[in-house]
């Protein structure tokens, strides 16, 4: 059995992230790592995560909506979308920003923050073939948002995220045992339609043996 630490959104807070991975060998961060994100308040470019700390173990991340897709493509510890890691974990990055109209393209928002339909269709076929036991995504399925929002008094925006719709569709063809996500900045543990869901808030984490 392999113990893996799953870490919620980091948003470029590298000092806290380094402490979180300091006492574990293996981790997966679930998006909004902060790679290539430029803060309008501080003008800081969050593109230089702690490589030295990450390479001491097996510490990787998936892409969130607050990660620059082009910078992620060049990052040695990024897990590409649709990749299977640790033999059973299917990784899906990206999400839709509900506040994109307040953001600046190429600065703190990117038009390809969600994967395209064509890329999602390719991942759909791969998922159907592999039937993984675990999904790690930045987003959660559309059907789950209503439950989580109701349980945690969160406003549900009608933002037609194709990522959430895609996640609903793949779970329809094959139910994983476990689904782990970030993005919503809330911790929750929910069983829905025979799937166990774990949501991670910012800089929260959980250790699981898989």
N, C-alpha and C positions, 0 to 999 in steps of 0.2 A: 504494500500500500504506500502510495506517495502522498506526502502532505504538501498542499499548495496553498499559498496565501493569496486571496482575492482582495483587491484593493479598490475602493471607490474613487470617484473623481479627485484629481490632485490639483488641477488648475495652476500648475507652475509653482506650487509650494514645495520646492525641492528639499528644504531642510526637514520638514515633517516627513516627506516621502523617504528620505534616507534613513530616518529613525525607524520607520515601519519595516523596511526591508533588511535592517541591520541584523536581526536575529532569526532570519529564515533563509533557506537556500533557494527556494523556488517561489515565484510570485507571478501573477497576471494582474495588471491594472486595467480597469474596465472602461477606459476612454475618458476624454477631457483631461488628458495628461498635462496639456499646456504647451505642446510642441509647436513652435512657430506662431503662437498667439501673441499679439501686441496689445498691451494694456493701454487704453486711452488715458488712464489716470496717471500712470507712472512712466509711460512710454517704454516700458521694459519689454524686451523680446524674450518670451519664455521658450527659447529654442535650444537651450543648452542644459539638458537634464544631467544628473550625476552619473556620467558614464562609468567612472571608476568604481562606484558602489554597485552599479548594475552588473558589471562584468565579473564581479567576485562570485556571483551565483548565476542562477537562471532567472533573470528578472526582465519581463517583457510587458508590452502594453498593446491594447487595441486602440483604434482611432475613435475619438468622439467628435461631436460637432464643433468643439472649440480646439481642435488640432488642425493645423495646416496640412491638407492632404499631400502637397508636394514635398513638404519637409519630412513627413512620415515616410514617404517612399525612399528616402535616403538614410533613414535611421536604422542602425543595425539591430535594435531591440524591438522594432515594431513587428506585430503579427499581422500579416496581410489578411484582408477580408476573405472569408471562405476557407481559411486554413484549419486543418486539424492539428492540434498540439496534444502532447502527452497521450496519444493514441485514441482519445475519446472526446476531446473538447473541440467543438466547432465554434469558430470565432467570427463575429459579425460586428463591424464597426459602423460609425456614422449615426446621425440623427438629425432631426429638423430643429432649428432655432426658432422659438416662438417670438423672439425679439429681434429678428433679422433686420426689420425696418429701422432699428436704432443703430445698426452696426455698419461698418465700412468694409466693402468688398476688398479682399486681399490684405486686410489689416487685422480684423477680428471676426471676419465672416467669409465663407467661401461658397460659391454656387454649387460645388460638388460635395457639400457637407454630407449629403445623402448619396448613396450609390445610385447609379442610373438603372433604369428598368432592365436594360440588356445585361448589366453585370449581375443584377439580382436574379434574373432568369437562369444565368449560368450557375449561380450559387444554389438555386433551387434544385436543379438537376443533380448537382454534386451532393447536396444534403440528402436527397431521396435515395441516392445510391449508397451513401456511407451510413446513414441512420445512426448518428452519434448519440452517446449516452448523456452528454452535457452540452449545453449552449452557453457561451459567454458573449454577451452583446452589450453595447452601450445603451441601447433602447430596450423597452419591453414590448410585448405584443399589444396590439390595440385593445383586445378583449380584456386584458388585465388592467389597463389604465383606469377603467371605471371602478373596479374593486379597490385599487390602491388609493385613488382619489377620494372615494367615499370614506374609506377607513382612516385616512390621514387628513381630511379636510383640505384637500388640494383642489384648486380650480382646474377643471378639464377644458382645455382650449380645443376648438375644432380646427386643427391645423393640417389635416389630411396628410399625415406622414406616411410616405410609401414604405419606409423602413418598418414601422409598426405593422402595417398591412402585410408585408412580406413575412415578418416573424409569426403572425397569425397563420399564414398559409403553410409555412413549413411545419409548424406544430400540428397542423391538421393532417399532414401526410405521415408524420412520425412524431410521437410524443417522446421527448427526452425524459430522463429521470430527474434532471436538475437544470434550472435556468437561472443564471446569475447576471445581474445588470446594474448599471449606475444611472446617470443622467437626471434622475428626478430628485436627487439630494434627500432621499428619505430611506431609512432602514426599515425593511419589512421582511417577513417570512410568511409566505402565502402558499397554500395548496389550492390549485384550481385545475379542474378537469384532469386530475391524476398527475399533474406536474408540480414539482416543488420549485417555488420561486424564491430567490433571495435578492433583495434590493439593497444596495450599499450607498450610504450617504457620503458626503465629501470626507475624505481621509479616514473613513471607517474601513474595517477589513474583517475578514473571517478566514480561519484556517480550516481546510477540509481535507480529509484523506480520501483519495480517489483511486 
